[in-house]
Amino acid sequence: TGWGNNGYGVSWPGKNEKEKVLVSYRNTGYDLIKTTGMELIAGRDFSEKFADSASVLINETLAKTMGNRQPVGSVIKWDGRPVTIIGLIKDYIFESPYQKS
């Protein structure tokens, strides 16, 4: 994986635009799930077999926040740019659970 950050620029159909939802994200390449050992619940991982520059994976918590039980295939906006959800991953701890925010 590459760099990551947090932001409020994610929106989806039905979202109250006045509500701020902080989303953490990572820039990554192919085979994220295979490389990190994350658990894929639905959909697929990033792959060189597909043009994934406008695709995202989301976790269970974001799907629940969105109120979307089957998010794969849904289009959301990331900083105003449409992106397609290609996979749903189980919630995980990416960095040390002991690291202070």
MOPAC internal coordinates of N, CA, C and O (Angstrom, degrees):
PM7 1SCF
backbone

  N    0.0000 0     0.00 0     0.00 0    0    0    0
  C    1.4570 1     0.00 0     0.00 0    1    0    0
  C    1.5105 1   109.44 1     0.00 0    2    1    0
  O    1.2310 1   121.20 1   -20.05 1    3    2    1
  N    1.2987 1   115.30 1   159.95 1    3    2    1
  C    1.4590 1   121.12 1   179.64 1    5    3    2
  C    1.5104 1   110.52 1  -107.37 1    6    5    3
  O    1.2310 1   121.29 1    34.81 1    7    6    5
  N    1.3003 1   115.15 1  -145.19 1    7    6    5
  C    1.4503 1   121.90 1  -177.80 1    9    7    6
  C    1.5259 1   110.80 1   -69.82 1   10    9    7
  O    1.2310 1   120.97 1   -18.11 1   11   10    9
  N    1.3108 1   115.75 1   161.89 1   11   10    9
  C    1.4565 1   121.15 1   177.44 1   13   11   10
  C    1.5092 1   109.91 1  -146.06 1   14   13   11
  O    1.2310 1   120.93 1    -5.41 1   15   14   13
  N    1.3155 1   115.82 1   174.59 1   15   14   13
  C    1.4477 1   121.25 1  -178.82 1   17   15   14
  C    1.5168 1   109.08 1  -167.19 1   18   17   15
  O    1.2310 1   120.38 1     8.49 1   19   18   17
  N    1.3168 1   116.89 1  -171.51 1   19   18   17
  C    1.4522 1   124.12 1   174.41 1   21   19   18
  C    1.5156 1   107.34 1  -126.86 1   22   21   19
  O    1.2310 1   120.46 1   -26.79 1   23   22   21
  N    1.3360 1   116.72 1   153.21 1   23   22   21
  C    1.4523 1   119.14 1   177.89 1   25   23   22
  C    1.5118 1   112.39 1  -164.39 1   26   25   23
  O    1.2310 1   121.42 1   -16.26 1   27   26   25
  N    1.3190 1   114.88 1   163.74 1   27   26   25
  C    1.4621 1   122.00 1   178.91 1   29   27   26
  C    1.5225 1   111.28 1  -105.01 1   30   29   27
  O    1.2310 1   119.10 1  -171.43 1   31   30   29
  N    1.3307 1   119.31 1     8.57 1   31   30   29
  C    1.4567 1   122.53 1  -170.80 1   33   31   30
  C    1.5123 1   116.85 1   -85.18 1   34   33   31
  O    1.2310 1   119.59 1  -161.96 1   35   34   33
  N    1.3287 1   118.38 1    18.04 1   35   34   33
  C    1.4600 1   120.59 1  -179.94 1   37   35   34
  C    1.5270 1   109.16 1  -100.76 1   38   37   35
  O    1.2310 1   121.26 1   -49.16 1   39   38   37
  N    1.3394 1   115.20 1   130.84 1   39   38   37
  C    1.4663 1   119.11 1   176.24 1   41   39   38
  C    1.5254 1   108.88 1  -137.46 1   42   41   39
  O    1.2310 1   121.03 1   -18.43 1   43   42   41
  N    1.3166 1   115.64 1   161.57 1   43   42   41
  C    1.4569 1   121.86 1  -177.36 1   45   43   42
  C    1.5191 1   108.59 1  -149.38 1   46   45   43
  O    1.2310 1   120.15 1   -18.71 1   47   46   45
  N    1.3256 1   117.32 1   161.29 1   47   46   45
  C    1.4662 1   119.78 1   179.28 1   49   47   46
  C    1.5277 1   111.10 1   -56.72 1   50   49   47
  O    1.2310 1   120.50 1   -51.01 1   51   50   49
  N    1.3158 1   116.65 1   128.99 1   51   50   49
  C    1.4613 1   121.75 1   179.56 1   53   51   50
  C    1.5115 1   114.47 1    92.06 1   54   53   51
  O    1.2310 1   119.96 1   172.99 1   55   54   53
  N    1.3346 1   117.68 1    -7.01 1   55   54   53
  C    1.4642 1   120.25 1  -179.47 1   57   55   54
  C    1.5209 1   109.69 1   -71.67 1   58   57   55
  O    1.2310 1   120.84 1   -43.97 1   59   58   57
  N    1.3240 1   116.01 1   136.03 1   59   58   57
  C    1.4607 1   121.69 1   172.83 1   61   59   58
  C    1.5260 1   106.30 1   -72.67 1   62   61   59
  O    1.2310 1   120.27 1   -67.79 1   63   62   61
  N    1.3078 1   117.09 1   112.21 1   63   62   61
  C    1.4672 1   120.94 1  -175.10 1   65   63   62
  C    1.5297 1   113.12 1   -65.01 1   66   65   63
  O    1.2310 1   120.22 1   163.20 1   67   66   65
  N    1.3284 1   117.18 1   -16.80 1   67   66   65
  C    1.4668 1   120.00 1   177.14 1   69   67   66
  C    1.5313 1   111.28 1   -81.90 1   70   69   67
  O    1.2310 1   120.45 1   163.37 1   71   70   69
  N    1.3266 1   116.74 1   -16.63 1   71   70   69
  C    1.4592 1   121.50 1   179.82 1   73   71   70
  C    1.5300 1   109.25 1   -83.05 1   74   73   71
  O    1.2310 1   120.69 1   -52.27 1   75   74   73
  N    1.3317 1   116.28 1   127.73 1   75   74   73
  C    1.4647 1   120.77 1   178.88 1   77   75   74
  C    1.5197 1   109.01 1   -97.20 1   78   77   75
  O    1.2310 1   121.15 1   -55.80 1   79   78   77
  N    1.3145 1   115.41 1   124.20 1   79   78   77
  C    1.4643 1   122.07 1   177.81 1   81   79   78
  C    1.5234 1   107.05 1  -119.75 1   82   81   79
  O    1.2310 1   120.61 1   -64.08 1   83   82   81
  N    1.3265 1   116.44 1   115.92 1   83   82   81
  C    1.4666 1   121.24 1   179.95 1   85   83   82
  C    1.5271 1   108.86 1   -81.80 1   86   85   83
  O    1.2310 1   120.82 1   -55.80 1   87   86   85
  N    1.3266 1   116.04 1   124.20 1   87   86   85
  C    1.4593 1   121.91 1  -178.91 1   89   87   86
  C    1.5219 1   108.84 1  -118.60 1   90   89   87
  O    1.2310 1   120.85 1   -52.45 1   91   90   89
  N    1.3313 1   115.98 1   127.55 1   91   90   89
  C    1.4643 1   121.33 1   174.47 1   93   91   90
  C    1.5207 1   107.80 1   -89.16 1   94   93   91
  O    1.2310 1   120.45 1   -37.63 1   95   94   93
  N    1.3335 1   116.74 1   142.37 1   95   94   93
  C    1.4552 1   119.25 1  -179.18 1   97   95   94
  C    1.5170 1   111.26 1  -144.42 1   98   97   95
  O    1.2310 1   121.33 1   -17.90 1   99   98   97
  N    1.3093 1   115.07 1   162.10 1   99   98   97
  C    1.4621 1   123.84 1   177.99 1  101   99   98
  C    1.5183 1   108.70 1  -131.89 1  102  101   99
  O    1.2310 1   120.63 1   -38.28 1  103  102  101
  N    1.3116 1   116.39 1   141.72 1  103  102  101
  C    1.4500 1   122.18 1   170.73 1  105  103  102
  C    1.5259 1   105.78 1   -87.31 1  106  105  103
  O    1.2310 1   120.07 1   -46.46 1  107  106  105
  N    1.3185 1   117.46 1   133.54 1  107  106  105
  C    1.4607 1   119.18 1  -175.40 1  109  107  106
  C    1.5158 1   111.65 1  -146.50 1  110  109  107
  O    1.2310 1   121.00 1    -5.95 1  111  110  109
  N    1.2923 1   115.70 1   174.05 1  111  110  109
  C    1.4550 1   122.20 1   176.69 1  113  111  110
  C    1.5177 1   110.27 1  -112.38 1  114  113  111
  O    1.2310 1   121.08 1    24.03 1  115  114  113
  N    1.3128 1   115.54 1  -155.97 1  115  114  113
  C    1.4568 1   121.60 1  -178.17 1  117  115  114
  C    1.5268 1   112.20 1   -70.25 1  118  117  115
  O    1.2310 1   121.40 1   -24.15 1  119  118  117
  N    1.3223 1   114.92 1   155.85 1  119  118  117
  C    1.4676 1   123.18 1   172.75 1  121  119  118
  C    1.5256 1   114.14 1    60.66 1  122  121  119
  O    1.2310 1   120.01 1  -141.94 1  123  122  121
  N    1.3248 1   117.59 1    38.06 1  123  122  121
  C    1.4645 1   121.34 1   178.92 1  125  123  122
  C    1.5255 1   111.46 1   -57.15 1  126  125  123
  O    1.2310 1   120.42 1   132.01 1  127  126  125
  N    1.3127 1   116.79 1   -47.99 1  127  126  125
  C    1.4702 1   121.15 1  -176.02 1  129  127  126
  C    1.5247 1   110.41 1   -65.03 1  130  129  127
  O    1.2310 1   120.39 1   135.00 1  131  130  129
  N    1.3079 1   116.85 1   -45.00 1  131  130  129
  C    1.4601 1   121.55 1   178.33 1  133  131  130
  C    1.5306 1   111.01 1   -61.00 1  134  133  131
  O    1.2310 1   120.94 1   137.29 1  135  134  133
  N    1.3236 1   115.82 1   -42.71 1  135  134  133
  C    1.4652 1   121.00 1  -177.05 1  137  135  134
  C    1.5251 1   112.77 1   -69.48 1  138  137  135
  O    1.2310 1   120.13 1   139.27 1  139  138  137
  N    1.3287 1   117.36 1   -40.73 1  139  138  137
  C    1.4678 1   121.03 1  -174.49 1  141  139  138
  C    1.5245 1   114.12 1   -94.21 1  142  141  139
  O    1.2310 1   120.16 1   164.14 1  143  142  141
  N    1.3282 1   117.30 1   -15.86 1  143  142  141
  C    1.4605 1   120.29 1  -177.93 1  145  143  142
  C    1.5210 1   113.20 1    81.12 1  146  145  143
  O    1.2310 1   120.28 1  -165.03 1  147  146  145
  N    1.3409 1   117.07 1    14.97 1  147  146  145
  C    1.4607 1   120.34 1   176.51 1  149  147  146
  C    1.5291 1   109.43 1   -62.85 1  150  149  147
  O    1.2310 1   120.77 1   -20.13 1  151  150  149
  N    1.3324 1   116.12 1   159.87 1  151  150  149
  C    1.4553 1   120.52 1   179.17 1  153  151  150
  C    1.5282 1   109.78 1  -102.44 1  154  153  151
  O    1.2310 1   120.90 1   -59.68 1  155  154  153
  N    1.3295 1   115.89 1   120.32 1  155  154  153
  C    1.4552 1   122.09 1   177.81 1  157  155  154
  C    1.5239 1   108.71 1   -85.12 1  158  157  155
  O    1.2310 1   120.51 1   -56.99 1  159  158  157
  N    1.3286 1   116.63 1   123.01 1  159  158  157
  C    1.4670 1   121.82 1   179.77 1  161  159  158
  C    1.5223 1   110.32 1   -89.17 1  162  161  159
  O    1.2310 1   120.34 1   138.12 1  163  162  161
  N    1.3327 1   116.96 1   -41.88 1  163  162  161
  C    1.4668 1   122.02 1  -179.23 1  165  163  162
  C    1.5196 1   109.27 1  -152.82 1  166  165  163
  O    1.2310 1   120.87 1   -25.10 1  167  166  165
  N    1.3293 1   115.95 1   154.90 1  167  166  165
  C    1.4545 1   120.23 1   177.30 1  169  167  166
  C    1.5135 1   112.37 1    85.40 1  170  169  167
  O    1.2310 1   121.33 1    34.59 1  171  170  169
  N    1.3250 1   115.06 1  -145.41 1  171  170  169
  C    1.4614 1   120.24 1  -175.40 1  173  171  170
  C    1.5274 1   111.19 1  -144.27 1  174  173  171
  O    1.2310 1   121.45 1   -10.81 1  175  174  173
  N    1.3153 1   114.82 1   169.19 1  175  174  173
  C    1.4556 1   123.84 1   177.01 1  177  175  174
  C    1.5347 1   108.82 1   -86.27 1  178  177  175
  O    1.2310 1   120.27 1   -10.25 1  179  178  177
  N    1.3235 1   117.08 1   169.75 1  179  178  177
  C    1.4573 1   121.63 1   171.39 1  181  179  178
  C    1.5268 1   107.61 1   -65.64 1  182  181  179
  O    1.2310 1   120.66 1   -39.57 1  183  182  181
  N    1.3188 1   116.35 1   140.43 1  183  182  181
  C    1.4573 1   119.99 1  -176.81 1  185  183  182
  C    1.5141 1   110.44 1  -147.34 1  186  185  183
  O    1.2310 1   120.82 1   -33.22 1  187  186  185
  N    1.3199 1   116.05 1   146.78 1  187  186  185
  C    1.4600 1   119.96 1   176.77 1  189  187  186
  C    1.5196 1   111.25 1   -70.88 1  190  189  187
  O    1.2310 1   119.98 1   171.98 1  191  190  189
  N    1.3298 1   117.65 1    -8.02 1  191  190  189
  C    1.4655 1   121.97 1   177.57 1  193  191  190
  C    1.5286 1   111.81 1   -77.09 1  194  193  191
  O    1.2310 1   120.26 1   166.99 1  195  194  193
  N    1.3436 1   117.10 1   -13.01 1  195  194  193
  C    1.4519 1   122.04 1  -177.33 1  197  195  194
  C    1.5235 1   110.25 1  -126.66 1  198  197  195
  O    1.2310 1   120.60 1   -23.63 1  199  198  197
  N    1.3138 1   116.47 1   156.37 1  199  198  197
  C    1.4684 1   121.24 1   173.28 1  201  199  198
  C    1.5277 1   106.20 1   -86.50 1  202  201  199
  O    1.2310 1   120.16 1   -82.06 1  203  202  201
  N    1.3160 1   117.30 1    97.94 1  203  202  201
  C    1.4643 1   122.13 1  -171.53 1  205  203  202
  C    1.5249 1   114.32 1  -104.06 1  206  205  203
  O    1.2310 1   119.24 1  -162.38 1  207  206  205
  N    1.3106 1   119.06 1    17.62 1  207  206  205
  C    1.4614 1   119.84 1  -176.66 1  209  207  206
  C    1.5307 1   112.46 1   -68.13 1  210  209  207
  O    1.2310 1   119.81 1   162.15 1  211  210  209
  N    1.3219 1   117.97 1   -17.85 1  211  210  209
  C    1.4710 1   121.48 1   177.58 1  213  211  210
  C    1.5258 1   109.87 1  -118.95 1  214  213  211
  O    1.2310 1   121.02 1  -142.19 1  215  214  213
  N    1.3411 1   115.65 1    37.81 1  215  214  213
  C    1.4623 1   122.08 1  -178.56 1  217  215  214
  C    1.5142 1   110.65 1  -125.71 1  218  217  215
  O    1.2310 1   120.72 1   -27.84 1  219  218  217
  N    1.3373 1   116.23 1   152.16 1  219  218  217
  C    1.4612 1   121.25 1   178.45 1  221  219  218
  C    1.5217 1   110.15 1  -139.22 1  222  221  219
  O    1.2310 1   121.55 1   -25.29 1  223  222  221
  N    1.3229 1   114.65 1   154.71 1  223  222  221
  C    1.4587 1   123.04 1   167.07 1  225  223  222
  C    1.5204 1   105.71 1  -105.29 1  226  225  223
  O    1.2310 1   119.90 1   -38.77 1  227  226  225
  N    1.3161 1   117.79 1   141.23 1  227  226  225
  C    1.4676 1   119.96 1   174.77 1  229  227  226
  C    1.5175 1   108.86 1  -125.63 1  230  229  227
  O    1.2310 1   121.26 1   -18.86 1  231  230  229
  N    1.3296 1   115.19 1   161.14 1  231  230  229
  C    1.4655 1   118.95 1   178.36 1  233  231  230
  C    1.5284 1   110.77 1   -99.09 1  234  233  231
  O    1.2310 1   121.46 1    -7.10 1  235  234  233
  N    1.3316 1   114.82 1   172.90 1  235  234  233
  C    1.4635 1   121.88 1  -177.39 1  237  235  234
  C    1.5240 1   112.66 1   -56.73 1  238  237  235
  O    1.2310 1   120.47 1   139.32 1  239  238  237
  N    1.3185 1   116.70 1   -40.68 1  239  238  237
  C    1.4603 1   119.88 1  -176.88 1  241  239  238
  C    1.5222 1   111.50 1   -64.61 1  242  241  239
  O    1.2310 1   119.60 1   137.45 1  243  242  241
  N    1.3345 1   118.38 1   -42.55 1  243  242  241
  C    1.4536 1   119.18 1   177.79 1  245  243  242
  C    1.5264 1   110.71 1   -65.72 1  246  245  243
  O    1.2310 1   119.97 1   139.87 1  247  246  245
  N    1.3299 1   117.67 1   -40.13 1  247  246  245
  C    1.4660 1   120.35 1   178.03 1  249  247  246
  C    1.5321 1   110.52 1   -59.92 1  250  249  247
  O    1.2310 1   120.37 1   137.07 1  251  250  249
  N    1.3404 1   116.91 1   -42.93 1  251  250  249
  C    1.4682 1   120.67 1   178.25 1  253  251  250
  C    1.5242 1   111.03 1   -65.21 1  254  253  251
  O    1.2310 1   120.61 1   138.34 1  255  254  253
  N    1.3325 1   116.43 1   -41.66 1  255  254  253
  C    1.4644 1   121.08 1   178.11 1  257  255  254
  C    1.5323 1   110.43 1   -60.29 1  258  257  255
  O    1.2310 1   120.82 1   141.87 1  259  258  257
  N    1.3222 1   116.05 1   -38.13 1  259  258  257
  C    1.4532 1   121.27 1   179.25 1  261  259  258
  C    1.5286 1   112.08 1   -75.38 1  262  261  259
  O    1.2310 1   120.42 1   164.36 1  263  262  261
  N    1.3332 1   116.80 1   -15.64 1  263  262  261
  C    1.4600 1   120.24 1  -175.97 1  265  263  262
  C    1.5161 1   112.06 1    72.31 1  266  265  263
  O    1.2310 1   120.65 1  -149.60 1  267  266  265
  N    1.3265 1   116.37 1    30.40 1  267  266  265
  C    1.4583 1   121.90 1  -175.78 1  269  267  266
  C    1.5242 1   109.21 1  -118.82 1  270  269  267
  O    1.2310 1   120.62 1   -72.87 1  271  270  269
  N    1.3208 1   116.43 1   107.13 1  271  270  269
  C    1.4657 1   120.52 1  -178.03 1  273  271  270
  C    1.5264 1   112.99 1   -76.55 1  274  273  271
  O    1.2310 1   120.43 1   156.77 1  275  274  273
  N    1.3300 1   116.77 1   -23.23 1  275  274  273
  C    1.4650 1   121.16 1   179.18 1  277  275  274
  C    1.5282 1   108.38 1  -131.93 1  278  277  275
  O    1.2310 1   120.48 1  -104.44 1  279  278  277
  N    1.3277 1   116.69 1    75.56 1  279  278  277
  C    1.4656 1   120.06 1  -172.38 1  281  279  278
  C    1.5254 1   115.97 1   -76.26 1  282  281  279
  O    1.2310 1   119.66 1   161.71 1  283  282  281
  N    1.3387 1   118.25 1   -18.29 1  283  282  281
  C    1.4673 1   119.92 1  -175.77 1  285  283  282
  C    1.5247 1   109.77 1   -60.89 1  286  285  283
  O    1.2310 1   121.12 1   -52.55 1  287  286  285
  N    1.3215 1   115.47 1   127.45 1  287  286  285
  C    1.4563 1   122.09 1  -177.84 1  289  287  286
  C    1.5202 1   113.17 1    97.54 1  290  289  287
  O    1.2310 1   120.65 1   165.51 1  291  290  289
  N    1.3417 1   116.36 1   -14.49 1  291  290  289
  C    1.4655 1   120.60 1   178.75 1  293  291  290
  C    1.5227 1   110.27 1   -72.68 1  294  293  291
  O    1.2310 1   121.25 1   -29.83 1  295  294  293
  N    1.3208 1   115.22 1   150.17 1  295  294  293
  C    1.4620 1   120.84 1   176.45 1  297  295  294
  C    1.5265 1   107.82 1  -107.58 1  298  297  295
  O    1.2310 1   121.23 1   -52.17 1  299  298  297
  N    1.3313 1   115.26 1   127.83 1  299  298  297
  C    1.4612 1   121.65 1   175.78 1  301  299  298
  C    1.5218 1   107.18 1  -121.32 1  302  301  299
  O    1.2310 1   120.41 1    -5.76 1  303  302  301
  N    1.3036 1   116.82 1   174.24 1  303  302  301
  C    1.4642 1   119.86 1   177.39 1  305  303  302
  C    1.5176 1   109.52 1  -113.94 1  306  305  303
  O    1.2310 1   121.60 1   -45.06 1  307  306  305
  N    1.3157 1   114.54 1   134.94 1  307  306  305
  C    1.4613 1   122.84 1   177.90 1  309  307  306
  C    1.5137 1   106.06 1  -119.46 1  310  309  307
  O    1.2310 1   120.51 1   -70.74 1  311  310  309
  N    1.3219 1   116.63 1   109.26 1  311  310  309
  C    1.4666 1   121.78 1  -175.05 1  313  311  310
  C    1.5259 1   111.26 1    51.91 1  314  313  311
  O    1.2310 1   120.86 1  -138.91 1  315  314  313
  N    1.3367 1   115.96 1    41.09 1  315  314  313
  C    1.4470 1   122.47 1   176.73 1  317  315  314
  C    1.5231 1   115.16 1    84.13 1  318  317  315
  O    1.2310 1   120.26 1   173.02 1  319  318  317
  N    1.3270 1   117.10 1    -6.98 1  319  318  317
  C    1.4656 1   122.15 1  -178.64 1  321  319  318
  C    1.5271 1   110.36 1   -98.55 1  322  321  319
  O    1.2310 1   119.36 1   -52.02 1  323  322  321
  N    1.3433 1   118.83 1   127.98 1  323  322  321
  C    1.4666 1   119.54 1   179.05 1  325  323  322
  C    1.5256 1   111.59 1   -68.77 1  326  325  323
  O    1.2310 1   121.00 1   -45.95 1  327  326  325
  N    1.3353 1   115.70 1   134.05 1  327  326  325
  C    1.4642 1   122.56 1   175.45 1  329  327  326
  C    1.5297 1   107.85 1  -134.85 1  330  329  327
  O    1.2310 1   120.88 1   -29.46 1  331  330  329
  N    1.3222 1   115.92 1   150.54 1  331  330  329
  C    1.4577 1   121.65 1  -178.56 1  333  331  330
  C    1.5205 1   110.03 1  -103.79 1  334  333  331
  O    1.2310 1   120.94 1   -46.29 1  335  334  333
  N    1.3218 1   115.80 1   133.71 1  335  334  333
  C    1.4708 1   120.77 1   176.35 1  337  335  334
  C    1.5262 1   107.34 1   -78.46 1  338  337  335
  O    1.2310 1   120.71 1   -61.92 1  339  338  337
  N    1.3349 1   116.25 1   118.08 1  339  338  337
  C    1.4671 1   120.75 1  -178.96 1  341  339  338
  C    1.5208 1   112.70 1  -102.83 1  342  341  339
  O    1.2310 1   120.37 1   164.80 1  343  342  341
  N    1.3349 1   116.91 1   -15.20 1  343  342  341
  C    1.4569 1   118.84 1  -178.32 1  345  343  342
  C    1.5088 1   112.48 1  -156.95 1  346  345  343
  O    1.2310 1   121.65 1   -28.68 1  347  346  345
  N    1.3240 1   114.46 1   151.32 1  347  346  345
  C    1.4690 1   123.07 1   175.96 1  349  347  346
  C    1.5139 1   107.15 1  -117.13 1  350  349  347
  O    1.2310 1   120.71 1   -55.75 1  351  350  349
  N    1.3393 1   116.25 1   124.25 1  351  350  349
  C    1.4591 1   120.52 1  -179.63 1  353  351  350
  C    1.5196 1   110.79 1  -113.67 1  354  353  351
  O    1.2310 1   121.86 1   -28.74 1  355  354  353
  N    1.3120 1   114.05 1   151.26 1  355  354  353
  C    1.4624 1   120.63 1   176.41 1  357  355  354
  C    1.5260 1   108.16 1   -65.98 1  358  357  355
  O    1.2310 1   120.45 1   -36.05 1  359  358  357
  N    1.3329 1   116.75 1   143.95 1  359  358  357
  C    1.4600 1   120.52 1   176.11 1  361  359  358
  C    1.5264 1   109.68 1   -54.95 1  362  361  359
  O    1.2310 1   120.56 1   -34.48 1  363  362  361
  N    1.3153 1   116.53 1   145.52 1  363  362  361
  C    1.4638 1   121.81 1  -176.39 1  365  363  362
  C    1.5179 1   109.78 1  -150.68 1  366  365  363
  O    1.2310 1   120.80 1   -14.35 1  367  366  365
  N    1.3059 1   116.08 1   165.65 1  367  366  365
  C    1.4673 1   122.30 1   173.32 1  369  367  366
  C    1.5167 1   105.64 1  -104.15 1  370  369  367
  O    1.2310 1   120.62 1   -64.60 1  371  370  369
  N    1.3311 1   116.42 1   115.40 1  371  370  369
  C    1.4619 1   120.25 1  -175.77 1  373  371  370
  C    1.5185 1   111.87 1   -87.29 1  374  373  371
  O    1.2310 1   120.71 1   141.95 1  375  374  373
  N    1.3142 1   116.24 1   -38.05 1  375  374  373
  C    1.4545 1   120.49 1   178.60 1  377  375  374
  C    1.5172 1   108.04 1  -112.19 1  378  377  375
  O    1.2310 1   119.91 1     3.44 1  379  378  377
  N    1.2907 1   117.78 1  -176.56 1  379  378  377
  C    1.4516 1   121.37 1  -177.88 1  381  379  378
  C    1.5361 1   110.89 1   -61.04 1  382  381  379
  O    1.2310 1   119.94 1   -49.08 1  383  382  381
  N    1.3402 1   117.72 1   130.92 1  383  382  381
  C    1.4624 1   119.76 1   176.99 1  385  383  382
  C    1.5345 1   111.62 1   -68.28 1  386  385  383
  O    1.2310 1   120.62 1   169.37 1  387  386  385
  N    1.3263 1   116.43 1   -10.63 1  387  386  385
  C    1.4596 1   121.46 1  -179.06 1  389  387  386
  C    1.5167 1   113.19 1   -96.69 1  390  389  387
  O    1.2310 1   120.68 1   174.24 1  391  390  389
  N    1.3467 1   116.31 1    -5.76 1  391  390  389
  C    1.4614 1   120.88 1  -179.86 1  393  391  390
  C    1.5301 1   109.88 1   -73.00 1  394  393  391
  O    1.2310 1   120.53 1   -48.45 1  395  394  393
  N    1.3161 1   116.60 1   131.55 1  395  394  393
  C    1.4561 1   120.11 1   178.41 1  397  395  394
  C    1.5161 1   109.74 1   -78.84 1  398  397  395
  O    1.2310 1   121.02 1   -36.58 1  399  398  397
  N    1.3341 1   115.66 1   143.42 1  399  398  397
  C    1.4647 1   120.93 1  -178.90 1  401  399  398
  C    1.5086 1   110.46 1   -70.86 1  402  401  399
  O    1.2310 1   120.10 1   180.00 1  403  402  401

